[in-house]
Amino acid sequence: MLLHNFFKRIICTTILSGFLIGGYTAANAAEGIGSFSANVGFFSQYSFRGIDQSGEEAAIQGGFDWAHDLGFYIGTWASNVDFNDNESVTEFDFYGGYTKEIQNGINVDLSMIGYTYPGAYANSNYDFYEYSFGLGKSIGSVSFSTAINYSPEFFAKSGDATYWQGGLDYEFQGIRVSGHIGKQWIDLETTYGAPDYVDYSIGASYLWQGFDLSLAYVDTDVTVGWNSTDQSGKEGRTIFGVSKSF
């Protein structure tokens, strides 16, 4: 719990100071319209922090983004979902933030993310939002990243929640190999039916004819008996994807 509260203080302080700095920069820099981009992809399964979100079925996902040279960005993203509850079949996310390179080539990223589930019953309380603070650095062909997400009221009104993640990417001959580990802390575990848990993955991607082909092995340390979707949606599995950016 001490670590959990420490994460909350770090996120609130850095997001506030980051946007104050960003606001000053925007007021003293040349203006521009920024750039727009889009992405669309097909995946054999939608996994969020190691947990299946699509009923172990395929998912079509895509989004739109706008970014400015000053470091500000906003975007939207959507995917089909299946929670075996005959309610929402779509997840629609929106986000905005500020990113900047600071000393020694370290990139900082401050953002807010909203997760919404159109069509779900109001009393399900699926919608939630998070604050995020991330750091990243590249050394040659190796990239390191870490981030902390905090929600004051997590999915299904399960109380405040913190998620820490770390990642490592290595690129050679057009192939990007990635490793990831994360830890999810949830306040009201009985409400969500989820204990604090660890997720991890390892995968690779390759850009072919303008399409990003990816393959990843995803797993968690969740034990049998977690009251959520089918247990197989939390065990080790391989996910294939093909996506394209515009």
Residue pairs with C-beta under 8 A, 6 or more apart in sequence:
4 162
4 185
7 148
7 150
7 162
7 164
8 150
8 160
8 162
10 133
10 148
11 131
11 132
11 133
11 148
11 149
11 150
12 131
12 150
14 108
14 110
14 133
15 110
15 112
15 131
15 133
18 98
18 100
18 108
18 110
19 98
19 110
21 100
22 70
22 71
22 72
22 98
22 100
22 110
25 70
25 71
26 70
26 72
29 70
32 68
32 69
34 66
34 67
34 68
34 69
34 72
35 66
35 67
35 68
36 64
36 65
36 66
37 64
37 65
37 66
37 67
37 245
37 246
38 62
38 63
38 64
38 65
38 245
38 246
39 62
39 63
39 65
39 243
39 244
39 245
39 246
40 60
40 61
40 62
40 243
40 244
41 60
41 61
41 62
41 212
41 241
41 242
41 243
41 244
42 58
42 59
42 60
42 61
42 241
42 242
42 243
43 58
43 59
43 60
43 61
43 239
43 240
43 241
43 243
44 58
44 238
44 239
44 240
44 241
45 52
45 54
45 56
45 57
45 58
45 59
45 237
45 239
46 52
46 53
46 54
46 59
46 61
46 79
46 80
46 81
47 53
47 218
47 237
47 239
49 163
49 182
49 184
49 199
50 182
50 197
50 198
50 199
50 200
50 201
50 218
50 219
50 220
50 222
50 234
51 199
51 220
51 222
51 228
51 229
51 233
51 234
52 229
52 230
52 232
52 233
52 234
52 237
53 59
53 79
53 81
53 82
53 83
53 91
54 79
54 80
54 81
54 82
55 82
55 83
55 84
55 229
55 233
56 230
56 232
56 233
57 82
59 79
59 80
59 81
60 79
60 80
61 77
61 78
61 79
61 80
61 243
62 77
62 78
63 75
63 76
63 77
63 78
63 93
64 75
64 76
65 73
65 74
65 75
66 73
66 74
66 75
67 73
71 98
71 99
71 100
72 96
72 97
72 98
73 96
73 97
73 98
73 99
74 94
74 95
74 96
74 97
75 94
75 95
75 96
76 92
76 93
76 94
76 95
77 92
77 93
77 94
77 95
78 90
78 91
78 92
78 93
79 90
79 91
80 89
80 90
80 91
81 88
81 89
81 90
81 91
81 117
82 89
83 229
84 229
84 230
85 124
87 117
87 119
87 120
87 121
87 124
87 126
88 117
88 118
88 119
88 120
88 126
89 119
90 117
90 118
90 119
91 115
91 116
91 117
92 116
92 117
92 118
93 113
93 114
93 115
93 116
94 113
94 114
94 116
95 111
95 112
95 113
95 114
96 111
96 112
97 109
97 110
97 111
97 112
97 132
98 109
98 110
98 111
99 107
99 108
99 109
99 110
100 107
100 108
101 107
101 108
102 108
104 137
105 137
105 138
106 135
106 136
106 137
107 135
107 136
107 137
108 133
108 134
108 135
109 132
109 133
109 134
109 135
109 136
109 147
110 132
110 133
110 134
111 131
111 132
111 134
112 129
112 130
112 131
112 132
113 129
113 130
113 132
113 149
114 127
114 128
114 129
115 126
115 127
115 128
115 129
115 130
115 155
116 126
116 127
117 124
117 126
117 127
120 126
120 127
124 156
125 155
125 156
125 157
126 155
126 156
128 151
128 153
128 154
128 155
129 151
130 149
130 150
130 151
130 163
131 149
131 150
131 151
132 147
132 148
132 149
132 150
133 147
133 148
134 145
134 146
134 147
134 148
135 145
135 146
135 147
136 143
136 144
136 145
136 146
137 143
137 144
137 145
138 144
141 170
141 171
141 172
142 168
142 169
142 170
143 167
143 168
143 169
143 170
143 171
144 166
144 167
144 168
145 166
145 167
145 168
145 169
146 164
146 165
146 166
146 167
147 164
147 165
148 162
148 163
148 164
149 162
149 163
149 165
150 160
150 161
150 162
150 163
151 160
151 161
151 162
152 160
153 159
153 160
154 160
154 161
154 186
154 187
154 192
155 161
155 192
156 191
156 192
157 188
157 191
158 186
158 187
158 188
158 189
158 191
158 192
158 194
159 186
159 187
159 188
159 191
160 187
161 184
161 185
161 186
161 187
162 184
162 185
163 182
163 183
163 184
163 185
164 182
164 183
165 180
165 181
165 182
165 183
166 180
166 181
166 182
167 178
167 179
167 180
167 181
168 178
168 179
168 180
169 176
169 177
169 178
169 179
170 176
170 177
170 178
171 177
174 206
174 207
175 204
175 205
175 206
176 204
176 205
176 206
177 202
177 203
177 204
178 201
178 202
178 203
178 204
178 205
178 216
179 200
179 201
179 202
180 199
180 200
180 201
180 202
181 198
181 199
181 200
182 198
182 199
182 200
183 196
183 197
183 198
184 194
184 196
184 197
184 198
184 199
185 196
186 192
186 194
186 195
186 196
189 195
189 196
192 228
193 226
193 227
193 228
194 222
194 226
194 228
195 222
195 226
197 220
197 221
197 222
198 220
198 221
199 218
199 219
199 220
199 221
200 218
200 219
200 220
201 216
201 217
201 218
201 219
202 216
202 217
203 214
203 215
203 216
203 217
203 239
204 214
204 215
204 216
205 212
205 213
205 214
205 215
206 212
206 213
206 214
207 213
210 244
211 242
211 243
211 244
212 241
212 242
212 243
212 244
212 245
213 241
213 242
214 239
214 240
214 241
214 242
214 243
215 238
215 239
215 240
215 241
216 238
216 239
216 241
217 236
217 237
217 238
217 239
218 236
218 237
218 238
218 239
219 235
219 236
219 237
220 234
220 235
222 234
222 235
224 231
226 234
228 234
